[in-house]
Amino acid sequence: MLNDSIHYVQSELYCDDVPVSAIAADIGTPVYIYSLKRILDNLQRIRTAFADVNPHIHYSAKANANLTILRTLINAGAGIDAVSAGEIHKALLVGTKPEDIVFAGVGKTRNEIRYALEQNVGWFNVENALELQHINDLTAELKREPARVALRLNPDITAATHRYIATGHKAAKFGLSIQTVKDLLKKRSQFPHVKLEGIHIHIGSQLHNTAATRRAVEVALECLAPYPEIRTVNIGGGMAVRYSTDEDIPKWEDFGAAISPLLKNYHVILEPGRSLVADAGILAISVLYFKEQGGEPILITDGSMAELIRPALYEAHHEIVPVTKSPSPDTDLNFHVVGPVCESADALGHNISLARMEPGSLLAVLTAGAYGMVMSSNYNQRLRPPEVVVETDGKSWRLARRRETWEDLTATEIF
Ligand SMILES: Cc1ncc(COP(=O)(O)O)c(C=O)c1O
């Protein structure tokens, strides 16, 4: 979706004050381009939406773990929500204070827990009774101060979102059942080397209503009711972004308004990912060929599911727009925009209304800043694309990750 940063100036697409075509001419395509200004604006908008509970915001690095983006958010006062030792490593590399890192994840290994304890991360979001035991035992073994723990509750609430990114229903692999949370709270003295100080919920991503989140918070607070000394509630991420003009999503203020009255006297942690970075990023691609097959117009581009898997994985919709608008838009056709990968699922969009495009024309896949580059792969031995950032001044831009080379492609193989 277009916004203040990803916008047209007359017929040219810009990222802030930089023409997308200028970046593509210099760096080539496919290329991810991010507006750091937009990311910081989004951070501010989330802070405003939840101002009543003054949350500590831990950016969910899984959405986009580019070091420049992590550093930009850390410098603006955010912490990090990490789901692997690798994410903790990257967070520390850009100067995140260990106490500002929340370590979440459904399957932490003992080595990862050990590493996180050695680094003194601020919080563990625990999803398994045995995991709690591991944290307790490793803390004792390493002779560390007790680690702070929040139990991740599975509130048995089905989120209004795609089933692959719903996490709060009873049969999901995520979190601890209500009964398990209650049991662990009751016997918390059996874990003398952890400080059980919080509860955590995250019922899914790209949430299409606020009622389910509010209900999840209510269930969490019911679990905490017998323990007034436990004052931290981490409500995860999940705030939705608009991927198309007709997508009806709650405003972030609506999320704030729905839960803030419940959490007035609590220390609140938020873990937004998508909402901070999605609409700050685009994937710029080039048209390679046109084909009409079975009466269907098909644009074959140099962007594929290897660079952006969301359409293939979730049938996710991304708007795709020309980098230079055609002077005669009335010739629009509804294209399949596909990539070169050998899978029929390899499409970036269907029914995309565009004017006829010549080979070499540039397109931009919008709202691609979240769960884009982080999910990219070398499938078909494609080189993973570069990432460019437009700095917060809106004018200067630079490479934040170079394009991979054939040497990168084989660097880890032994033959
Ligand atoms: C525990 C947890 N917190 C935060 C997030 C970030 O969610 P979003 O990108 O929807 O804000 C996720 C995403 O899956 C998650 O699992």
The ligand as a Gaussian input file, in Angstrom:
#p B3LYP/6-31G(d) Opt

LIG

0 1
 C        5.386000     -14.345000      20.244000
 C        5.324000     -13.397000      19.110000
 N        5.424000     -12.073000      19.364000
 C        5.377000     -11.163000      18.368000
 C        5.208000     -11.541000      17.059000
 C        5.155000     -10.492000      15.997000
 O        3.920000     -10.460000      15.427000
 P        3.505000      -9.345000      14.362000
 O        4.532000      -9.340000      13.314000
 O        2.181000      -9.790000      13.892000
 O        3.434000      -8.059000      15.106000
 C        5.075000     -12.907000      16.746000
 C        4.865000     -13.323000      15.358000
 O        4.589000     -14.406000      15.003000
 C        5.141000     -13.858000      17.803000
 O        5.021000     -15.164000      17.567000

